[in-house]
């Protein structure tokens, strides 16, 4: 890690940048250098520890830092960023949440596009071992930061898709559904699998979605909406908790899945939604010690968090 950050710092200086380390808005915390685990050997467990339809859970994590800026005359300075992007699958195996295979972790340096004389410098640092991505710039600093954040989230979507396809190859069938933290950016490659379920917590709703979900009570499921024009992708809303006073989307999750538009669509939505609702309740309601098992997507995030270097070490380097 220190060698990678040293090369990143060299890139910053070579591009005429000035160190100004800060946590970017994609921040999250963590503090472990634990090595990634080997793929686990999944064994059927006691079903009392696996009470829902779900055994597999895919987490995702993106942490980003501004390491410095390239100053410009009469224009906003351009940030250079370092990001850690990772995703992996956990399996609930006989009551234990364990990694199904080693997660994918990408360390990426993001540099602005169109900086004079930067191409040769960037190419040389790529040859030195840096994973460098470009992001487009705009007229305002806020727009520049939004552009960089969008690029990071695109990279995260690519990593999540790679992890899911690895999972699908290992499983080889659709007997096991998998809950995914966020969207898998539906594509033809993904939509041919009916066993992935993307979850958004407290999503931003379009006016049409807001109107459709306003009347949902606790544990109620909304009508499905088509994702795009092609494939079998659909999404629907599920209200996990009811308190409309906290906002129209409070307590709502958005669920994505590949559905075939037949009579069994409604039954599949019911199975998926009821399984998700069951995940919010404790398996051991009287044991705080065991409750970490109860929120598998959060557990997946925590697991990914401890696979990456803590932010204090990164900021201290710059």
N, C-alpha and C positions, 0 to 999 in steps of 0.2 A: 504493500500500500504506500509506504513512504517514497519508494522509487517512482511510482506512478504520479504521486503528488509533486515530486521534484520535477518531473518532466512537464507536468501541467504548469508549474510555476515558471519554468524556462520558456514555455510557449507564451505565457502572458507577457513576460519581459521582451521576448523577441518581436511581439506584435506592437510594442510600444505602450503596453498597458501599465497601469498603476495599481498596485495591490490595494484592495478595499474589501476585505473579506466580510461577508454577512450571510446569514441564512436567507435563502430565497423563500418565496411564499409556499413552496411545496414541502415545507419542513415537516419533520417528524423526529422523534428522539430514539436513541439506542446506544448501547455501550458494551459490545462484546466482539471479540475477535474469534469466536468459535468457528471451526472449519465446517464446511457443508457436510451433511451426513451422506452416507451411502443409501442407495435405494433399499427400502424396507421389504421384507418378505411378508406379504399380507396373509393373515390367517383368520379364518372365520371366528368371530368372538361370540360371547354370550349375548344373546339378543337383548337382554334387559339393559345392557350398556349402549345399545344402538337402537334407540326407540323410534327413529324416523326413517323416511325413505332414503336418507342421505348418509353416505359413508365418506365421500370425498369432498374436499373443500379447497378451492384455489384462492390463495391470497395474492395481493399485489402491493407494491410499495415503491414510491418514488421520493427521493430526498435530493434537494438541490441547493447549491450554494453559489453566490456571486463571489468569485475570487479576486476580481479586479475589473477595472474599466479602461477602455481605450478613449482618451479624451479627443474631442473634435471642436474646431472653432465654429461658433455660430450654429451648433447643432448638439442634440443630447449626446452624452457619452454612451459608449456601447459596452454593455456588460459581457464578460467572459464567465461562463458558468461551469461548474463541476457537478455532475449528477450521478447518483447511484440508483439504478432501476433494476428491480428484481421481482420475480414471481415464482411460486412453487405450489405444490399440491400436498396437503396433509390428508391422512386417512385415519378415521376413527376405528381402531382395531382393538377389540375386547376392552372398550372403555378408555383407551389411551389415544391421544392425538399425536401421531407420528408422521414424519415426512415420508411420502410414498417414493420419491426419488429426489436427488439433489436439485435444489432450485437453480434457475438461471439468474446470474447476477452480472449486470453490465455497468462498468464505470465509464461514463461518457463525458467528454469535454465539449461544450457548445461554444462556437465562435460565430460572430456576425458575418453575414454574407456581404460581399462587395467591398471589403476593406482593401485599399490599394496595397499591392505588394504582398498580400497575405497568402496567396496560393502556394508559392514555393515554401514558405515557412511552415504552413500547415502540412504540406506533403512530407516535409522532412521529419516533422514530429509524428506523423502517422507511421513512417518507417521506423521511428524510434520506439513505437509500441503504444502510442495513444490512440484511443477510440474517439475520433473527432466527428462531430456532426455540425452542419451549418444551420443557421436559422435566419429568416429574412428580417430586414429592419424596416421601420416605419418612421414617420415624422416626429412622433412624441416618445418620451422615455417610457411612459405607461404602455404605449402600443408596442414598443420594443420588448418590454418585459412580457407582455401578453404573448407575443410571437414566440419568445423563447420557451415560455411555459407550455404553449401548444405543441411545440416540437418535442419537448420532454414527454408529454402525454402520448404523443404518437409513438415514440420509442417504447414507452411502457406497453402500449397496445400490441406492438410487434412482439415484445417479449412474452406477454400473456398468451398470445396466439401460439407461439412456439412451444410454450409449456403445455398448453392444452393439446396440441397435436401429438406431443410426446406421450402424454397421458392416454390419449385415444389409441395410439399404437400399442401401448402396453396392455390396456384393458381389452381391446379388440372387439367389444360389443357394446350394446347400450343397456346392459342389465343394471349398471351402476350410474345413477345420476350424480352430477357434480355441481355444487354451488360455487359460483364464481364471484369474487369481490369486484363489483363494477361490471362494465360491458366488455365483451370480447370483440367489439367493432365488427358486427356480423359480416361475413364474407361467404362466398360459395363454398370455400373449404370447410368453414365452421358449420354453416347451416345444413350440411348433409348429415351432421350428427344431431340426434334428437335428445341427447342426454346432458347438454350443457344448459345451465340456468344462470343467467347474469342477474346480479342484485345491485340496485342503487338504494342507498339509504337517504331519505329526505330529498328526493330529486327535485330539480327545478321543473315546474310544469308549464306546458304551453296553455294558452287560454282554453283550448278545447279539452285538454287533459284535466285541467283544473275543474272545469264545469262537470266533467264526467265523474270526477272523484269526490266532489264536495259532499255528495249524499251518502258516501260510504261510511257505515258504522264500524266499530271495532270488529276485527276478524272477517270483514266483508271484502269480497273480491270484485273488481271492476271488469268491464268488458274489454276484450283484447283489441289492440290497435296493430295495424300492419307496420313492419319495419321496412321502409324503402319500397321499391317497386318489384324487386325480384326475390326469388327464394321463398322459404316458408317462415321467415322471421316474424315474430309477433312480440308485443309487450303488453302487460296489463298492470294494474295497480292493486295493492293489498294494503288495507289500513291495519297496522299492527296494534296501534293504541288510539284511543279517541279523546281528543281535546281540541276541537276546531278553533277554540279561542287562541291557540298558539300559532295559528297560520294554516292555510288550506292544505299545505303539504306535510304538516307535522304528523308524525306517526305513520306516514305512507311510505311504502317501498315500491320501487318499480322493478318488475320482473321481466326478463327477456328469455325467449325460448324459441326453438324451431318447432312449429306446429303444422300439422297437415290439416287443411281446411275440410274436415269431415265431421261426422257425428261424434267422434271420440275426442274432439278438441276440448269440449267443456269438461269432460271427465279428467283429462290430463291436467288441465288448469286446476281443477279441484284437488287432485292428488299432490301436485307440486305445491300449491298454496297451503294446504293443510300440513304438509311436511315442514315447510318453512315456519309456520306458526308454532309447530311443536318444538323447533330448535330454540325458541326464546325462553322456554321453561326449564328450570333446573332438573337434571336427572336425580340429583341429591339435594332436595329443597331445604334440608336441615343441616347441610354441611357446607360451610363457606369454603373449606379447604378444597372441595371437589368442584366448585362452581366454575373453575377455569375451563372445564370441558364443555360448558354450556353455550358458549358463544364462539362457534368454530371459526367463523370468518375473522373475528377479533384475534383468536388464538393464532390463526395463520399469519396475520399481520405481525403479531408479537414475535413469532418464530422467524419471519423474514428480517425483522428489525435486528435481531441479535446475530444475524449473519453478516452484518455490515459494520464498518468502522463508525464509532460514535462521532457526533458532530463537533465536539470540543477538540478532538485530535485533528480533525480536518481544518478547523478555523485557526488553531494554533500554528499549523504549518505555514499559513500565509500571513 
